[in-house]
């Protein structure tokens, strides 16, 4: 059997990223065993150190994204700090940055210069619009790319205003793609001996996750609109009203729909030509919702989730985060972890489960600003 060794053990990442997209990527790579050295600006550090909620003078937001990383504060316009940065760079496998295009070049650390100097170095960059194209220099935030990338147009109540997705998927998706790109570049380097530039655009990421919107628009010429919780091309696949709240029902094919009707004691619905196929059900989704909800309102949402789950039908309550953090399945898979320290912070566990990767039961503390300077300097032999 393979030994229980983290796959990225021995990989050093020099992380200049801040806020969310880049730190999410380095967080993922740290979970896989990489050593992450977070370079922060002196005095203030990462902006998220000041993000509420605060407890014990520390940010819960910062702690969840930066646990287990090392921190050193460096001013890259200061000659002495540049010397330290260069020494770390010489011992790093990956550099990550999320500045606007051109910033690293002005500092003397752009891809071309670094690739010439350190041909094995992998350079990972994430920005709003990427490093190429007519709008590469424009600023962007999560909500901006959700809007421009089409996500907000299909999110929200039908007929209502566009809505930002609750999670910061503009940043998070970009961070996930950055981590994937770095892993691919590390693998390629094993064969070629050379590093690569990984150029991730937040806007690109928003397009890449919209499989049904692209398909619908390309095939019909009509862009989809917001449909609330309802899936635009699968029915029933939405939230439905029970006597005391909403229950999610996802019957993804005709056989599941017939089974659903049997479980709900609605044989007439299964035989109704309006509901005989998925395209027909999509065309008559409102009528089907009325039929289902007439039955569902005879009992509670929790009752129906039990009934449907026991029948093998995908179903769930709409849980808030308080309930999610108590979910027995997530707890069993070590997905809700305490962060070391006295603050009582919680964080998500590592969702990448590898048979060769030791499972963690708690996350180490997030670093204090410049808190690892002495250790890093010893590692550099200074």
N, C-alpha and C positions, 0 to 999 in steps of 0.2 A: 504493500500500500504506500502511496505517496506520503511524505512527511507533512506534518501540520505546519507549513511555513507560508506566511503571507506572500502572494505572488509578486508583489512589488517591493519586497524586502531588499534593501540595498540600493533602491532608487531614491535619489535626492531631488526634490522639487524646490526651486527658488520661486517663491510666490509673491509677486508684486500686486496681486489683485485685491480689490476692496469691494465692499457692499455685498452683492449676492451672486451674480453669474460666475465670476471667477472663483470666489471662495467656495461655491457649491461644487465646482469641478475639483478643486484641491482637496476638499472634504471627502469626496468620493475616492480619490486616489489615496488619501491617507487611510481610509478604511481598508484599502487593499494592501496596505503595508508600507507605502512610501513615506519617507521622511520629508516633512513639509516645513520649510523655513519661510515664515511670513515676514516680508519686509514692509514696515509701516513708516509713515511720515513721523518725524519727531513731534513730541508734545501731544498731538491730537490722535494720532494713529488712524485706524480704519474708522470711517464715519459711523459704522454700526455700533461702535463702543458707546455711543451716546443715544442709541435707539431704545425707547421704552418697550416693554416694562423693565424697570431697574429694580434690583434687589441687592442689598449689601454693597451698593455703589457699582454694581456690575450689570451689564445688559444681558438679559436672557436671549435676545435675538443673536447677539454676537457669540454667546457661549455655544449655541446650538450649531453654528456653522464653523466654528474654529477650535473646537475641542481637540486636544492632542497635537496641535501645531506648535511650533516654536516661533517666538517673536523677537525681532531686532529692529530698532528704529534707525533709519539711515536717510540722510539727505544726499541724493545723488548729484547735487550741484556742489557738494563739499568734497574737496580732494581727499581728505582722510577717510571719509565715509565711502567714497568711490573705491578706495583701495580695499576696504573690507568687502564691499560688494563684489569687486572683481575676484577676490580670493574665494568667496562663496561660489561665484559663477564658475570658476575653474573646476570646482568639485561637484557641480550639479549636472544632472542628466536632463532636466527639463526646466525651462523658464516659462512662467505664466504671467500674462499682463492683460489688463482690460482698460487701457487708456485709449483715447481717440487716436486714430491713425496719424502717425507723424511725431507723436510725443517721444517715443523711444528712440527714433532716429535723431531727434534734436538732442537727446541726452547721450548719444553715441552708442546706443545699445539696440539699434534696429536689427532686423533679421539678416540683412546682407552683411553687415559688419560682424555680427556674432557668428554667422555660419562660416565666414572666412577664418575667423580666429579660433572657433571651437566647432569643427565640422560634425562632431557627434552630438552636439546639443540639439535638443528638440525645443522649438519655440512655439508656445501656444498663446494665441491672442483671441480675445472675445471682445466684440464691440457692437454698437447698435446696427451698423450696416456693413460691417466687414471692411477689409483693406483695399477693395477694388470697387469700381462702379462710380457713377456720377455723384452719388450721395454719401460716399464713404466718410466724408469729414463732418457730416451732420451729427448733432447730439441726439441721444435717444434714451428713453427710460422704458421700463416694462410696459406701462399702459400705452405709450406711443407705438410700440411695435405690435401690441395686441390690436390696436386700432388699424394701423397701416397694413398689417399682415392678414386682415380679414377675420380674425378671431372674434372681435367684439360684434361684428355684424351678424354672427350666428349665435350670439350668447344673450340670454335674457328672455323675458316673457314675450310670447307671440303678440305682435302689434305694439310692443312697448319700446322704450329707448334702448340703444345698445348698452351692454353691461360688460364691465371688466370681469374676467374670470377671477374668482376669489383668491386663488393662489397665484403667485407671481410667475406665471408660466413663461413669460417672455424671457426672464432671467434664468429660470430653472432649466427650461429646455435647452437654452444655449449652453448652460453649464454642463448638462448631460452630454451634449454633442462634443463639447470641448474635451471632456474626460474620455469619450470614445475615440476622438481623434488622437489624443496623446497615447492611448493604449495601442492604437494601430501603428503610430509612429515608432513606439518602443519596439514593437514586434518587427517592423520593417528594418529597423536599425540592426537587429540581430543578424539579418541577412546581408544588408548592404554596407554596414559600418558607418552610415551617415544619418544625421538627424534630418528633420523636416520641419517646415513651418505649418502649423495648424491654424487656419484662419476661419473663425466662427463668427457669423452674423446673427444677432438676435432676430432680425427680420426674416432671414432665411429659415430659422428654426420654426417660426410661426407658420410659415407656409408648409413646411415639411410634415407637420402633425395633423394637417387637415385633409385626410384621405377622402372623406365622403364629399366635402365641399368642392374639392378639385374635380372629382369624378362627376358630380351632378352638373357643375357649370360647364365642363368640357363636353359632356354628352348632350345636354339640353340647351345650352346657351343661356340658361336662367340661373343666376346665382341664388343659393339658398338663403333663407332669412332665419331669424331666431324662432325657435319652436319651444322655448322653455325647456322643461326636462325631457320632452319627447324626442326620440331619435327620428331623424328625417326620413330614414329609409327602412326602418324595422318597426313593426307594430304587432302586439303591444310591447312597448319598451319605454316606460315612462314612470312617473309617480301617479298614483291613483288614490282617491280619497276613501279612507275607511271611516268608522264612526267617530274616531278621535284624532285623526291625523292622516299622514300620507304613508303609503307603502310603495316601495319600488318593485315593479314586476318587469322582468325581462324575458320574454318568450321569443327566442331568436329564430325559430323556424316553424313550419306548419305542424310538425309532429308535437312540438312543445305547446303550441297553441291548443291543439286538440286535447292534450293532456291537461292543460290549465282549465279548459272548459269542463272537463270531467271532474277535476278536483273541486271546482267551484259550483258544481251541479248546475251547469249552464249548457246542456246538450243542444239546445236550440241555437245558441250562438255558434257552435261548431258547425252546424248544418246550414247556417245563413249564407247565401251566396255573396253577400257583402263582405264576409269575413273568410271566404274560402281559400284565399291565398294571401301571401304577404303584400303584394301590390294592391290587392283589393282592400285589405285591412288598413294600409296606409292611406288609401283614398277615402276611407270611411272611419278614420281614427276617432273622430268626435263621437260618432254613433256607438262605436265599440267601447269607448271610455264610459259612456252613459250606462251601457249594459253591465260592464264590469263593476262600476261604482255602486249601482243599485244593489248588487250582491255584497260587495265589500263593506258597505255601510251598515250591514247587519251585525258587524262585530268590530273589534278594535284592530288597529294596525299590527300590534304585537301578536295578537291571535293569528292573523292571517299569515304573518311571516313564519310562524311555527308550522302552520298547516302546509304552506307552500314548500317550505324547506324540507319537511318530512316527505313530501311528494317528489322531491328531486328537482324542484323548479327554482331557478335563481330569483331570490327575493331578499329585500333588506329594509330595515327602517332607515330613515334619514337621520344619521347620528351627528350630534355636535361633537366638538373636539373633547369635551369632558367624557363623553361616552366612548369615543375612539380610544382614549388613553386607558380605558378599562377593558377594552375588547379582548376576550380570552384568546382568540386566534393570534392577535398581534403580540400579546404578552407571551404566549407559548413560543413564538418565533423571535423573541428578544428584540422586538421592534420598538419598545418603549423603555428607554434606558435613563437612569439617573446620571447626572454630570457630577463628577467629583467636586467637593467643596461644601461650603455651608449654606449655599444660596437656595438649595432645593430645586434647582432647574432640572427639567427633563428634556430629552432630545430623541429624535428618531434613531433607531438602530440601523445597522447596515442591511439594506435590502438585497444585496448581492450575496447569496449563500453558496459558498464553494465547499466541497467536501474536504479540501486541503487548507481551508482558511479557518483558524480558530475563532469560535464565536465569542463575542465580548458580552459581558453582563453589565458593564458600566463604562461610561466615557470618561476619559481623563479631563481635567479642568482645561478651560481655554486659557491661553497665555496672557499674562499681564503685558502691557505695552513695554517693549524692550526688556522683558523679563528674562530672556534667554541669552542676552548679549555675552555674559561671561562664559557660558557653556559653549556658545558658537565660536567665540574667539579661541577657547582652548582647543576645540575641534580643528580650527585652522592653524593651530600651533603658534598663536600670537600671545 
